[in-house]
Amino acid sequence: MRRRFEQRAAALGFTRAQWQVLLHLSRNEGIHQAGLADILEVEPISLVRILDKLQARGLVERRQDAADRRCWRLHLTPAAHPSLALLQDIGEGTRAEALQGFSDAERDALVGALSRLKTNLADACAKPAVDDEAQHG
């Protein structure tokens, strides 16, 4: 799905990572860079590079936090909204291509299984890692 999305979004000059930043920023307007990096599960330095490119295109702006001068809050510019809408259409089209031929029940089962898988891994990440070899000698 990633490869297909990249293929379709390239015509607009976007990457999947840029789309994810725009999408999550639209849902979390005013978030700080570290918070957005956590949501996206990327290193902050990787996010900074993406944000720099989006800011250069006039799609994102950084505003200094009134309470903490070291912190920058992220906002979409009005110019970002048309691109975001186009990218969302590409995402929906890509998902439709991937799920072509699936019944509603199959789609629901797939989404349920993947959601459970994500929850299981998120729960596991909240616990300390255990080295099985050390534990079992």
Secondary structure, 3 states (H helix, E strand, C coil): CHHHHHHHHHHHCCCHHHHHHHHHHHHCCCCEHHHHHHHHCCCHHHHHHHHHHHHHCCCEEEEECCCCCCCEEEEECCCHHHHHHHHHHHHHHHHHHHCCCCCHHHHHHHHHHHHHHHHHHHHHHCCCCCCHHHHHC
